[in-house]
Amino acid sequence: MERIAYRGKSAEVDLTAIDRIEKGLKDIAHVLSLMDEGSFGLCKVCGAPIDLSILEQAPTSTECSIHRFTRWR
């Protein structure tokens, strides 16, 4: 937690929560741009369709099941 001052008032702010929110907003903006391009739901690595079950759980996913899990090995 970090203490900040705003308009003369002091508050504790959890910067990690703010960072997570900012990352989530960037991910959403990226997915919206993929929708505009017509490439939403396609793996950024191989171009294969991303399983609907993955997109239902994590709509901002950009990798198919093969590439999504192989990067963790």
N, C-alpha and C positions, 0 to 999 in steps of 0.2 A: 504494500500500500504506500502511496505517496501523498503527502499533504500538499494541496495547492490552494491558492487564493483566487477568488473570482468575485469581483464587485465588492471587495472588502470582507468577504466571508471566506472562512477556511473550510476545506472539506478533504476527506480521505478519498482517494481515487484508486481503484484497482486497475492499473495500466494493462495488466495481462488480459483482463476482460475486454478492455477497449481495443487492444490489438486483435483479439479473436473476432470481435464485431467488425472491425475494419477489414480483416482478411475475408470474412464472410461476404461483406458488401462487394469487395473486389471480385470474388469468385462469381457472385451473382451477375455483376456487370459483364464479366467475361462470357458467361453462359448466354446472356442476352445477345451479345455480339455474335456468338456462334449461331444462335437462332436466326439472326439477321442474314448471316452468310449462308445458311442452309446446311451447316455442318454439325448442328447440335445432335448429340447421341452417337457420334462417330468417334472412334478412338483416335487420339492425336498422334499415336505412334504408328498404327498400322492401317487406320481408316475403316476398320471393321465396326459393325454396329455394336453399341454397348448394350448389354442385356437390360431389359426393362426392369428386372428385379433390382439391379444395381442403381438405375436411375430413380426408382421409387424410394430407395433407401437414402441415396445421396445424389440429388438432382444436379449438383455441380460437378459430378464425375466427368472426367475427360479421357479416361482410359478404359479399355475393355477388361474383362476379368483376367485375361492372361497377363496383360501388362500392368494392371493395377496391383496384382499380388506378387509378380516377379521382382518388382523393385524393392520389396521388403526382405528378400532373401539375402 
